[in-house]
């Protein structure tokens, strides 16, 4: 499980995590991440880095975004790796994710690394570089 410092980091950056139901919110999200192929340490790091991931709806947010990435050619292993390295990616709007993956793919530049980089850019920087 998560160590004390990871738990403290998650709670201090997102105190609402204490209000969530273990059975209704936390456990299904962790099980979904595990189902993608993330190991325990990757899940722990993702939660410690971006605890808000546990507040995102599986059905309305996480699963559709993972499906979009699959449609763009990502494997579950690549989705899991991306989620482990940049869990905040799943906190961006679906529109932003779809737009940026579409442009990167059209230019033959869509990789796990380029996606993580592109999603962290401001809109102005992304437009200047890719549009």
C-alpha positions in Angstrom: 0.0 0.0 0.0 0.8 3.7 0.0 3.4 4.8 2.6 2.7 7.5 5.2 4.3 10.3 3.1 2.3 9.3 0.0 -1.0 9.3 2.0 -0.1 12.7 3.6 0.7 14.2 0.2 -2.6 12.9 -1.3 -4.6 14.2 1.6 -2.9 17.6 1.8 -3.3 18.3 -2.0 -6.8 16.9 -2.1 -8.5 16.7 1.3 -11.9 15.8 -0.2 -10.4 12.3 -0.7 -11.4 11.7 2.9 -15.1 12.1 2.0 -15.1 9.4 -0.6 -16.5 6.0 -0.1 -14.0 3.2 -0.2 -16.4 0.8 -1.9 -18.2 3.2 -4.2 -15.3 5.5 -5.3 -11.8 4.4 -4.4 -11.9 0.7 -4.9 -13.5 0.7 -8.4 -11.0 3.3 -9.6 -8.0 1.3 -8.3 -9.4 -1.9 -9.7 -9.9 -0.2 -13.1 -6.2 1.0 -13.1 -5.1 -2.5 -12.1 -7.2 -3.9 -15.0 -5.3 -1.6 -17.4 -2.1 -3.3 -16.3 -0.8 -0.9 -13.7 1.1 -2.5 -10.8 0.7 -1.5 -7.2 3.6 1.0 -7.2 2.3 2.7 -10.4 -1.2 3.1 -8.9 0.2 4.4 -5.6 2.4 7.0 -7.5 -0.5 8.0 -9.7 -2.8 8.6 -6.6 0.0 10.4 -4.7 0.7 12.6 -7.7 -2.9 13.4 -8.7 -5.3 12.2 -6.0 -8.1 13.9 -7.9 -8.0 10.8 -10.2 -10.1 9.1 -7.5 -12.8 11.7 -7.9 -13.2 11.2 -11.7 -16.2 9.2 -12.8 -15.2 5.8 -14.3 -18.1 5.7 -16.7 -18.2 9.4 -17.7 -14.5 10.2 -17.7 -11.8 7.5 -17.2 -13.2 4.8 -19.4 -14.1 7.1 -22.3 -10.7 8.7 -22.3 -9.0 5.3 -22.2 -11.2 4.3 -25.2 -10.3 7.4 -27.1 -6.6 6.6 -26.6 -7.3 3.0 -27.8 -9.0 4.4 -30.9 -5.8 6.5 -31.5 -3.7 3.3 -31.4 -2.6 3.1 -27.8 -2.4 -0.3 -26.1 -3.7 -0.9 -22.6 0.0 -1.1 -21.5 0.7 2.3 -23.1 -2.4 3.8 -21.5 -1.4 2.4 -18.1 2.2 3.8 -18.5 0.8 7.2 -19.5 -1.6 7.2 -16.6 1.2 6.2 -14.2 3.6 8.9 -15.5 1.0 11.7 -16.0 -2.3 10.9 -14.2 -3.3 14.6 -14.6 -3.8 13.8 -18.3 -7.2 12.2 -17.3 -8.2 15.4 -15.5 -8.1 17.3 -18.8 -11.3 17.7 -20.7 -12.2 15.1 -23.3 -12.4 17.8 -25.9 -8.8 18.8 -25.2 -7.6 15.2 -25.2 -9.4 14.4 -28.5 -8.2 17.6 -30.2 -4.6 17.2 -29.3 -4.4 13.5 -30.0 -6.1 14.0 -33.4 -3.6 16.7 -34.4 -0.6 14.7 -33.2 -1.8 11.6 -35.0 -2.5 13.5 -38.2 1.1 14.7 -38.2 2.5 11.2 -37.3 3.7 12.4 -34.0 1.4 10.6 -31.6 3.4 8.6 -29.0 3.1 8.2 -25.3 5.9 10.7 -24.8 4.6 13.3 -27.2 1.1 13.0 -25.7 2.4 13.6 -22.2 4.4 16.6 -23.4 1.5 18.1 -25.5 -1.1 17.8 -22.8 1.1 19.8 -20.4 1.5 22.7 -22.9 -0.5 25.8 -22.8 -3.0 26.2 -25.6 -0.9 29.0 -27.1 2.3 26.9 -27.0 0.5 23.9 -28.5 -1.0 25.9 -31.3 2.4 27.5 -32.1 4.1 24.1 -32.3 1.4 21.8 -33.8 -1.3 23.7 -35.6 
